Amino acid sequence: MFIFHKETTLDDLGNGVTRRILAHDGNMMAVEVNFEQGAIGPMHNHPHEQLTYVLSGEFEFTIGEEKHVVRAGDTLYKQPNIMHGCVCLKPGTLLDTFTPIREDFLHG
């Protein structure tokens, strides 16, 4: 399967955050999330496993009880149902991978 950037849609989530679903099948989904400085990814949890790769920028992430500043090249793993969220310290982009796919992103 090939997915071309020009064929994807950028969704404005408000408050300085945009999301682009890059690819998905029945088991896995890749999503680009862009943050303006100061934008917040509110604390939340979900039943999906999630890997986040920091493409650019700087973020303060909280996963469970841990809090760290991450930058381009850093990777985070979030196990199912763990509370997590972030604050964008410098404008940046994250690449999120979920399994199983986030049906709520497709139909929300």
N, CA, C and O atoms as CSV, one atom per row, in Angstrom:
chain,resi,resn,atom,element,x,y,z
A,1,MET,N,N,0.845,-1.172,0.000
A,1,MET,CA,C,0.000,0.000,0.000
A,1,MET,C,C,0.895,1.242,0.000
A,1,MET,O,O,1.861,1.315,0.759
A,2,PHE,N,N,0.574,2.203,-0.841
A,2,PHE,CA,C,1.254,3.490,-0.871
A,2,PHE,C,C,0.241,4.563,-0.498
A,2,PHE,O,O,-0.888,4.565,-0.988
A,3,ILE,N,N,0.657,5.469,0.367
A,3,ILE,CA,C,-0.190,6.598,0.747
A,3,ILE,C,C,0.600,7.861,0.413
A,3,ILE,O,O,1.713,8.046,0.907
A,4,PHE,N,N,0.038,8.717,-0.411
A,4,PHE,CA,C,0.712,9.939,-0.820
A,4,PHE,C,C,0.172,11.124,-0.028
A,4,PHE,O,O,-1.036,11.278,0.154
A,5,HIS,N,N,1.100,11.957,0.438
A,5,HIS,CA,C,0.763,13.095,1.295
A,5,HIS,C,C,-0.371,13.930,0.717
A,5,HIS,O,O,-1.267,14.349,1.449
A,6,LYS,N,N,-0.341,14.173,-0.582
A,6,LYS,CA,C,-1.350,15.021,-1.227
A,6,LYS,C,C,-2.747,14.403,-1.167
A,6,LYS,O,O,-3.742,15.093,-1.393
A,7,GLU,N,N,-2.824,13.111,-0.863
A,7,GLU,CA,C,-4.117,12.429,-0.799
A,7,GLU,C,C,-4.658,12.326,0.627
A,7,GLU,O,O,-5.721,11.746,0.851
A,8,THR,N,N,-3.923,12.890,1.590
A,8,THR,CA,C,-4.370,12.851,2.982
A,8,THR,C,C,-4.998,14.187,3.357
A,8,THR,O,O,-4.830,15.185,2.657
A,9,THR,N,N,-5.715,14.189,4.460
A,9,THR,CA,C,-6.424,15.385,4.911
A,9,THR,C,C,-5.862,15.849,6.248
A,9,THR,O,O,-5.642,15.042,7.151
A,10,LEU,N,N,-5.632,17.152,6.368
A,10,LEU,CA,C,-5.186,17.745,7.622
A,10,LEU,C,C,-6.412,18.221,8.383
A,10,LEU,O,O,-7.164,19.063,7.892
A,11,ASP,N,N,-6.614,17.683,9.581
A,11,ASP,CA,C,-7.753,18.058,10.416
A,11,ASP,C,C,-7.303,19.026,11.495
A,11,ASP,O,O,-6.337,18.759,12.210
A,12,ASP,N,N,-8.002,20.156,11.615
A,12,ASP,CA,C,-7.713,21.138,12.657
A,12,ASP,C,C,-8.457,20.730,13.917
A,12,ASP,O,O,-9.688,20.741,13.948
A,13,LEU,N,N,-7.711,20.367,14.960
A,13,LEU,CA,C,-8.319,19.943,16.216
A,13,LEU,C,C,-8.541,21.113,17.160
A,13,LEU,O,O,-9.098,20.945,18.244
A,14,GLY,N,N,-8.100,22.313,16.745
A,14,GLY,CA,C,-8.255,23.498,17.577
A,14,GLY,C,C,-7.110,23.664,18.557
A,14,GLY,O,O,-6.339,22.736,18.798
A,15,ASN,N,N,-7.011,24.853,19.114
A,15,ASN,CA,C,-6.022,25.173,20.146
A,15,ASN,C,C,-4.588,24.865,19.734
A,15,ASN,O,O,-3.773,24.460,20.563
A,16,GLY,N,N,-4.276,25.060,18.437
A,16,GLY,CA,C,-2.902,24.914,17.970
A,16,GLY,C,C,-2.470,23.504,17.637
A,16,GLY,O,O,-1.273,23.225,17.561
A,17,VAL,N,N,-3.439,22.596,17.433
A,17,VAL,CA,C,-3.107,21.203,17.126
A,17,VAL,C,C,-3.816,20.781,15.841
A,17,VAL,O,O,-5.014,21.013,15.678
A,18,THR,N,N,-3.059,20.155,14.925
A,18,THR,CA,C,-3.645,19.567,13.717
A,18,THR,C,C,-3.234,18.104,13.642
A,18,THR,O,O,-2.211,17.700,14.193
A,19,ARG,N,N,-4.060,17.311,12.941
A,19,ARG,CA,C,-3.804,15.872,12.826
A,19,ARG,C,C,-4.024,15.426,11.390
A,19,ARG,O,O,-4.969,15.856,10.728
A,20,ARG,N,N,-3.132,14.552,10.918
A,20,ARG,CA,C,-3.238,13.976,9.582
A,20,ARG,C,C,-3.097,12.456,9.711
A,20,ARG,O,O,-2.055,11.962,10.142
A,21,ILE,N,N,-4.142,11.720,9.339
A,21,ILE,CA,C,-4.042,10.266,9.318
A,21,ILE,C,C,-3.242,9.894,8.079
A,21,ILE,O,O,-3.633,10.213,6.956
A,22,LEU,N,N,-2.125,9.220,8.290
A,22,LEU,CA,C,-1.218,8.896,7.192
A,22,LEU,C,C,-1.569,7.573,6.532
A,22,LEU,O,O,-1.602,7.476,5.305
A,23,ALA,N,N,-1.830,6.556,7.341
A,23,ALA,CA,C,-2.141,5.231,6.797
A,23,ALA,C,C,-2.767,4.388,7.888
A,23,ALA,O,O,-2.546,4.611,9.078
A,24,HIS,N,N,-3.559,3.406,7.454
A,24,HIS,CA,C,-4.119,2.459,8.413
A,24,HIS,C,C,-4.637,1.233,7.683
A,24,HIS,O,O,-4.979,1.279,6.501
A,25,ASP,N,N,-4.684,0.144,8.423
A,25,ASP,CA,C,-5.363,-1.067,7.976
A,25,ASP,C,C,-6.156,-1.550,9.187
A,25,ASP,O,O,-6.446,-0.752,10.079
A,26,GLY,N,N,-6.505,-2.796,9.243
A,26,GLY,CA,C,-7.295,-3.270,10.366
A,26,GLY,C,C,-6.547,-3.368,11.680
A,26,GLY,O,O,-7.163,-3.487,12.739
A,27,ASN,N,N,-5.207,-3.319,11.624
A,27,ASN,CA,C,-4.408,-3.560,12.823
A,27,ASN,C,C,-3.563,-2.388,13.292
A,27,ASN,O,O,-3.266,-2.289,14.482
A,28,MET,N,N,-3.172,-1.503,12.394
A,28,MET,CA,C,-2.203,-0.461,12.724
A,28,MET,C,C,-2.584,0.853,12.057
A,28,MET,O,O,-3.185,0.869,10.983
A,29,MET,N,N,-2.222,1.959,12.713
A,29,MET,CA,C,-2.510,3.286,12.166
A,29,MET,C,C,-1.331,4.211,12.455
A,29,MET,O,O,-0.776,4.190,13.554
A,30,ALA,N,N,-0.950,5.026,11.464
A,30,ALA,CA,C,0.080,6.046,11.629
A,30,ALA,C,C,-0.564,7.416,11.469
A,30,ALA,O,O,-1.344,7.647,10.545
A,31,VAL,N,N,-0.222,8.330,12.393
A,31,VAL,CA,C,-0.848,9.648,12.435
A,31,VAL,C,C,0.222,10.705,12.684
A,31,VAL,O,O,1.075,10.544,13.557
A,32,GLU,N,N,0.171,11.789,11.909
A,32,GLU,CA,C,1.042,12.952,12.111
A,32,GLU,C,C,0.261,13.969,12.934
A,32,GLU,O,O,-0.875,14.305,12.599
A,33,VAL,N,N,0.875,14.463,14.017
A,33,VAL,CA,C,0.219,15.460,14.861
A,33,VAL,C,C,1.152,16.659,14.979
A,33,VAL,O,O,2.300,16.524,15.401
A,34,ASN,N,N,0.647,17.842,14.601
A,34,ASN,CA,C,1.430,19.077,14.618
A,34,ASN,C,C,0.956,19.969,15.758
A,34,ASN,O,O,-0.245,20.132,15.973
A,35,PHE,N,N,1.912,20.545,16.485
A,35,PHE,CA,C,1.605,21.402,17.624
A,35,PHE,C,C,2.261,22.767,17.464
A,35,PHE,O,O,3.426,22.861,17.078
A,36,GLU,N,N,1.514,23.820,17.760
A,36,GLU,CA,C,2.089,25.149,17.915
A,36,GLU,C,C,2.658,25.237,19.332
A,36,GLU,O,O,2.247,24.491,20.220
A,37,GLN,N,N,3.599,26.149,19.534
A,37,GLN,CA,C,4.168,26.333,20.867
A,37,GLN,C,C,3.058,26.653,21.860
A,37,GLN,O,O,2.199,27.493,21.593
A,38,GLY,N,N,3.080,25.985,22.998
A,38,GLY,CA,C,2.081,26.200,24.036
A,38,GLY,C,C,0.843,25.329,23.907
A,38,GLY,O,O,0.034,25.264,24.832
A,39,ALA,N,N,0.685,24.657,22.770
A,39,ALA,CA,C,-0.480,23.779,22.586
A,39,ALA,C,C,-0.378,22.586,23.539
A,39,ALA,O,O,0.713,22.146,23.902
A,40,ILE,N,N,-1.530,22.087,23.924
A,40,ILE,CA,C,-1.598,21.011,24.911
A,40,ILE,C,C,-2.292,19.790,24.322
A,40,ILE,O,O,-3.333,19.899,23.675
A,41,GLY,N,N,-1.702,18.642,24.557
A,41,GLY,CA,C,-2.362,17.356,24.327
A,41,GLY,C,C,-2.865,16.917,25.693
A,41,GLY,O,O,-2.084,16.390,26.485
A,42,PRO,N,N,-4.155,17.119,25.997
A,42,PRO,CA,C,-4.664,16.882,27.353
A,42,PRO,C,C,-4.437,15.445,27.827
A,42,PRO,O,O,-4.373,14.516,27.023
A,43,MET,N,N,-4.320,15.284,29.128
A,43,MET,CA,C,-4.179,13.957,29.716
A,43,MET,C,C,-5.390,13.110,29.332
A,43,MET,O,O,-6.533,13.554,29.437
A,44,HIS,N,N,-5.120,11.886,28.886
A,44,HIS,CA,C,-6.177,10.966,28.475
A,44,HIS,C,C,-5.608,9.548,28.465
A,44,HIS,O,O,-4.409,9.349,28.654
A,45,ASN,N,N,-6.468,8.586,28.245
A,45,ASN,CA,C,-6.017,7.214,28.043
A,45,ASN,C,C,-6.921,6.551,27.021
A,45,ASN,O,O,-7.995,7.062,26.701
A,46,HIS,N,N,-6.482,5.419,26.516
A,46,HIS,CA,C,-7.243,4.654,25.527
A,46,HIS,C,C,-6.724,3.220,25.539
A,46,HIS,O,O,-5.629,2.961,26.037
A,47,PRO,N,N,-7.503,2.286,24.993
A,47,PRO,CA,C,-7.114,0.874,25.053
A,47,PRO,C,C,-6.079,0.451,24.008
A,47,PRO,O,O,-5.801,-0.740,23.866
A,48,HIS,N,N,-5.510,1.407,23.279
A,48,HIS,CA,C,-4.556,1.103,22.208
A,48,HIS,C,C,-3.119,1.200,22.714
A,48,HIS,O,O,-2.820,2.000,23.600
A,49,GLU,N,N,-2.229,0.377,22.145
A,49,GLU,CA,C,-0.798,0.598,22.334
A,49,GLU,C,C,-0.416,1.763,21.437
A,49,GLU,O,O,-0.973,1.914,20.350
A,50,GLN,N,N,0.532,2.592,21.879
A,50,GLN,CA,C,0.916,3.765,21.099
A,50,GLN,C,C,2.420,3.985,21.180
A,50,GLN,O,O,3.006,3.999,22.262
A,51,LEU,N,N,3.029,4.156,20.015
A,51,LEU,CA,C,4.414,4.614,19.914
A,51,LEU,C,C,4.382,6.026,19.369
A,51,LEU,O,O,3.663,6.305,18.409
A,52,THR,N,N,5.151,6.919,19.967
A,52,THR,CA,C,5.259,8.297,19.490
A,52,THR,C,C,6.720,8.577,19.181
A,52,THR,O,O,7.592,8.387,20.028
A,53,TYR,N,N,6.979,9.031,17.960
A,53,TYR,CA,C,8.319,9.439,17.544
A,53,TYR,C,C,8.287,10.947,17.338
A,53,TYR,O,O,7.430,11.457,16.617
A,54,VAL,N,N,9.215,11.662,17.968
A,54,VAL,CA,C,9.266,13.121,17.849
A,54,VAL,C,C,10.037,13.471,16.580
A,54,VAL,O,O,11.251,13.280,16.503
A,55,LEU,N,N,9.314,13.987,15.586
A,55,LEU,CA,C,9.938,14.390,14.323
A,55,LEU,C,C,10.638,15.734,14.454
A,55,LEU,O,O,11.717,15.936,13.898
A,56,SER,N,N,10.016,16.656,15.193
A,56,SER,CA,C,10.602,17.988,15.378
A,56,SER,C,C,9.990,18.621,16.615
A,56,SER,O,O,8.969,18.161,17.126
A,57,GLY,N,N,10.629,19.683,17.088
A,57,GLY,CA,C,10.108,20.426,18.226
A,57,GLY,C,C,10.584,19.882,19.556
A,57,GLY,O,O,11.505,19.069,19.634
A,58,GLU,N,N,9.918,20.365,20.610
A,58,GLU,CA,C,10.247,19.969,21.980
A,58,GLU,C,C,8.945,19.911,22.769
A,58,GLU,O,O,8.115,20.816,22.687
A,59,PHE,N,N,8.777,18.830,23.536
A,59,PHE,CA,C,7.535,18.585,24.259
A,59,PHE,C,C,7.834,18.130,25.679
A,59,PHE,O,O,8.819,17.432,25.919
A,60,GLU,N,N,6.989,18.523,26.614
A,60,GLU,CA,C,7.025,17.948,27.951
A,60,GLU,C,C,5.904,16.915,28.003
A,60,GLU,O,O,4.725,17.265,27.951
A,61,PHE,N,N,6.277,15.649,28.105
A,61,PHE,CA,C,5.315,14.552,28.113
A,61,PHE,C,C,5.168,13.987,29.511
A,61,PHE,O,O,6.140,13.869,30.257
A,62,THR,N,N,3.949,13.644,29.850
A,62,THR,CA,C,3.656,12.892,31.062
A,62,THR,C,C,3.076,11.552,30.630
A,62,THR,O,O,2.121,11.499,29.855
A,63,ILE,N,N,3.659,10.473,31.138
A,63,ILE,CA,C,3.138,9.122,30.919
A,63,ILE,C,C,3.040,8.491,32.299
A,63,ILE,O,O,4.053,8.249,32.955
A,64,GLY,N,N,1.815,8.227,32.734
A,64,GLY,CA,C,1.623,7.720,34.089
A,64,GLY,C,C,2.126,8.751,35.084
A,64,GLY,O,O,1.659,9.890,35.083
A,65,GLU,N,N,3.061,8.371,35.922
A,65,GLU,CA,C,3.627,9.270,36.937
A,65,GLU,C,C,4.938,9.917,36.480
A,65,GLU,O,O,5.510,10.731,37.205
A,66,GLU,N,N,5.418,9.561,35.283
A,66,GLU,CA,C,6.692,10.092,34.788
A,66,GLU,C,C,6.487,11.305,33.899
A,66,GLU,O,O,5.535,11.366,33.121
A,67,LYS,N,N,7.394,12.275,34.023
A,67,LYS,CA,C,7.350,13.474,33.184
A,67,LYS,C,C,8.760,13.738,32.673
A,67,LYS,O,O,9.715,13.773,33.448
A,68,HIS,N,N,8.884,13.928,31.327
A,68,HIS,CA,C,10.188,14.194,30.720
A,68,HIS,C,C,10.022,15.155,29.553
A,68,HIS,O,O,8.962,15.215,28.929
A,69,VAL,N,N,11.075,15.901,29.268
A,69,VAL,CA,C,11.135,16.723,28.061
A,69,VAL,C,C,11.750,15.862,26.962
A,69,VAL,O,O,12.795,15.240,27.154
A,70,VAL,N,N,11.082,15.838,25.805
A,70,VAL,CA,C,11.562,15.057,24.663
A,70,VAL,C,C,11.746,15.970,23.460
A,70,VAL,O,O,11.083,16.999,23.328
A,71,ARG,N,N,12.663,15.566,22.587
A,71,ARG,CA,C,13.023,16.367,21.413
A,71,ARG,C,C,13.099,15.471,20.180
A,71,ARG,O,O,12.945,14.253,20.271
A,72,ALA,N,N,13.336,16.093,19.031
A,72,ALA,CA,C,13.447,15.360,17.764
A,72,ALA,C,C,14.369,14.157,17.925
A,72,ALA,O,O,15.479,14.270,18.444
A,73,GLY,N,N,13.887,13.002,17.468
A,73,GLY,CA,C,14.652,11.770,17.544
A,73,GLY,C,C,14.295,10.891,18.728
A,73,GLY,O,O,14.672,9.719,18.761
A,74,ASP,N,N,13.570,11.438,19.710
A,74,ASP,CA,C,13.166,10.655,20.880
A,74,ASP,C,C,11.888,9.870,20.578
A,74,ASP,O,O,11.074,10.278,19.749
A,75,THR,N,N,11.729,8.741,21.264
A,75,THR,CA,C,10.570,7.869,21.081
A,75,THR,C,C,9.935,7.574,22.433
A,75,THR,O,O,10.631,7.415,23.435
A,76,LEU,N,N,8.609,7.503,22.450
A,76,LEU,CA,C,7.859,7.191,23.665
A,76,LEU,C,C,6.950,6.004,23.389
A,76,LEU,O,O,6.378,5.891,22.305
A,77,TYR,N,N,6.818,5.117,24.377
A,77,TYR,CA,C,5.872,4.006,24.290
A,77,TYR,C,C,4.817,4.209,25.366
A,77,TYR,O,O,5.136,4.480,26.524
A,78,LYS,N,N,3.552,4.073,24.967
A,78,LYS,CA,C,2.442,4.202,25.912
A,78,LYS,C,C,1.643,2.908,25.881
A,78,LYS,O,O,1.039,2.560,24.866
A,79,GLN,N,N,1.649,2.208,26.994
A,79,GLN,CA,C,0.894,0.960,27.075
A,79,GLN,C,C,-0.596,1.261,27.121
A,79,GLN,O,O,-0.987,2.381,27.447
A,80,PRO,N,N,-1.432,0.284,26.800
A,80,PRO,CA,C,-2.876,0.509,26.815
A,80,PRO,C,C,-3.357,1.026,28.174
A,80,PRO,O,O,-2.905,0.574,29.226
A,81,ASN,N,N,-4.271,1.970,28.120
A,81,ASN,CA,C,-4.985,2.510,29.283
A,81,ASN,C,C,-4.149,3.359,30.231
A,81,ASN,O,O,-4.647,3.741,31.290
A,82,ILE,N,N,-2.898,3.669,29.896
A,82,ILE,CA,C,-2.101,4.530,30.767
A,82,ILE,C,C,-2.436,5.990,30.465
A,82,ILE,O,O,-2.586,6.369,29.303
A,83,MET,N,N,-2.552,6.797,31.504
A,83,MET,CA,C,-2.809,8.225,31.321
A,83,MET,C,C,-1.559,8.874,30.722
A,83,MET,O,O,-0.437,8.593,31.143
A,84,HIS,N,N,-1.772,9.744,29.735
A,84,HIS,CA,C,-0.652,10.442,29.113
A,84,HIS,C,C,-1.131,11.746,28.474
A,84,HIS,O,O,-2.308,11.899,28.148
A,85,GLY,N,N,-0.199,12.674,28.302
A,85,GLY,CA,C,-0.495,13.954,27.673
A,85,GLY,C,C,0.794,14.736,27.506
A,85,GLY,O,O,1.855,14.301,27.953
A,86,CYS,N,N,0.698,15.906,26.852
A,86,CYS,CA,C,1.908,16.690,26.613
A,86,CYS,C,C,1.599,18.177,26.520
A,86,CYS,O,O,0.457,18.595,26.334
A,87,VAL,N,N,2.667,18.956,26.659
A,87,VAL,CA,C,2.657,20.392,26.402
A,87,VAL,C,C,3.769,20.645,25.396
A,87,VAL,O,O,4.890,20.167,25.571
A,88,CYS,N,N,3.465,21.391,24.350
A,88,CYS,CA,C,4.469,21.696,23.332
A,88,CYS,C,C,5.298,22.899,23.776
A,88,CYS,O,O,4.764,23.995,23.952
A,89,LEU,N,N,6.597,22.695,23.957
A,89,LEU,CA,C,7.499,23.756,24.391
A,89,LEU,C,C,8.079,24.536,23.216
A,89,LEU,O,O,8.325,25.738,23.324
A,90,LYS,N,N,8.297,23.855,22.100
A,90,LYS,CA,C,8.748,24.471,20.849
A,90,LYS,C,C,7.943,23.828,19.735
A,90,LYS,O,O,7.740,22.614,19.759
A,91,PRO,N,N,7.470,24.605,18.747
A,91,PRO,CA,C,6.603,24.046,17.705
A,91,PRO,C,C,7.183,22.757,17.138
A,91,PRO,O,O,8.384,22.659,16.886
A,92,GLY,N,N,6.311,21.771,16.943
A,92,GLY,CA,C,6.833,20.502,16.470
A,92,GLY,C,C,5.785,19.547,15.951
A,92,GLY,O,O,4.586,19.828,15.946
A,93,THR,N,N,6.290,18.396,15.511
A,93,THR,CA,C,5.460,17.362,14.904
A,93,THR,C,C,5.795,16.008,15.513
A,93,THR,O,O,6.960,15.663,15.709
A,94,LEU,N,N,4.741,15.251,15.806
A,94,LEU,CA,C,4.872,13.897,16.334
A,94,LEU,C,C,4.353,12.905,15.303
A,94,LEU,O,O,3.424,13.209,14.554
A,95,LEU,N,N,4.947,11.728,15.266
A,95,LEU,CA,C,4.431,10.619,14.472
A,95,LEU,C,C,3.931,9.576,15.460
A,95,LEU,O,O,4.723,8.946,16.162
A,96,ASP,N,N,2.612,9.396,15.513
A,96,ASP,CA,C,1.993,8.425,16.411
A,96,ASP,C,C,1.621,7.172,15.634
A,96,ASP,O,O,1.087,7.248,14.527
A,97,THR,N,N,1.908,6.021,16.225
A,97,THR,CA,C,1.497,4.742,15.660
A,97,THR,C,C,0.657,4.027,16.706
A,97,THR,O,O,1.060,3.899,17.862
A,98,PHE,N,N,-0.508,3.565,16.289
A,98,PHE,CA,C,-1.449,2.904,17.196
A,98,PHE,C,C,-1.742,1.487,16.724
A,98,PHE,O,O,-1.792,1.214,15.525
A,99,THR,N,N,-1.935,0.591,17.687
A,99,THR,CA,C,-2.493,-0.722,17.402
A,99,THR,C,C,-3.408,-1.106,18.550
A,99,THR,O,O,-2.993,-0.997,19.704
A,100,PRO,N,N,-4.625,-1.548,18.294
A,100,PRO,CA,C,-5.276,-1.518,16.989
A,100,PRO,C,C,-5.544,-0.078,16.552
A,100,PRO,O,O,-5.202,0.865,17.266
A,101,ILE,N,N,-6.148,0.087,15.393
A,101,ILE,CA,C,-6.364,1.432,14.858
A,101,ILE,C,C,-7.331,2.217,15.737
A,101,ILE,O,O,-8.135,1.643,16.471
A,102,ARG,N,N,-7.236,3.545,15.647
A,102,ARG,CA,C,-8.134,4.448,16.367
A,102,ARG,C,C,-9.372,4.686,15.518
A,102,ARG,O,O,-9.416,5.619,14.717
A,103,GLU,N,N,-10.368,3.845,15.695
A,103,GLU,CA,C,-11.633,4.003,14.964
A,103,GLU,C,C,-12.235,5.381,15.209
A,103,GLU,O,O,-12.866,5.953,14.321
A,104,ASP,N,N,-12.037,5.920,16.431
A,104,ASP,CA,C,-12.594,7.235,16.751
A,104,ASP,C,C,-11.984,8.331,15.882
A,104,ASP,O,O,-12.642,9.340,15.629
A,105,PHE,N,N,-10.751,8.164,15.419
A,105,PHE,CA,C,-10.144,9.144,14.517
A,105,PHE,C,C,-10.797,9.091,13.137
A,105,PHE,O,O,-10.902,10.111,12.455
A,106,LEU,N,N,-11.230,7.915,12.734
A,106,LEU,CA,C,-11.830,7.748,11.410
A,106,LEU,C,C,-13.279,8.201,11.367
A,106,LEU,O,O,-13.758,8.679,10.339
A,107,HIS,N,N,-13.973,8.050,12.483
A,107,HIS,CA,C,-15.410,8.318,12.493
A,107,HIS,C,C,-15.792,9.429,13.457
A,107,HIS,O,O,-16.976,9.682,13.678
A,108,GLY,N,N,-14.783,10.103,14.039
A,108,GLY,CA,C,-15.079,11.119,15.044
A,108,GLY,C,C,-15.105,12.443,14.435
A,108,GLY,O,O,-15.339,13.435,15.125
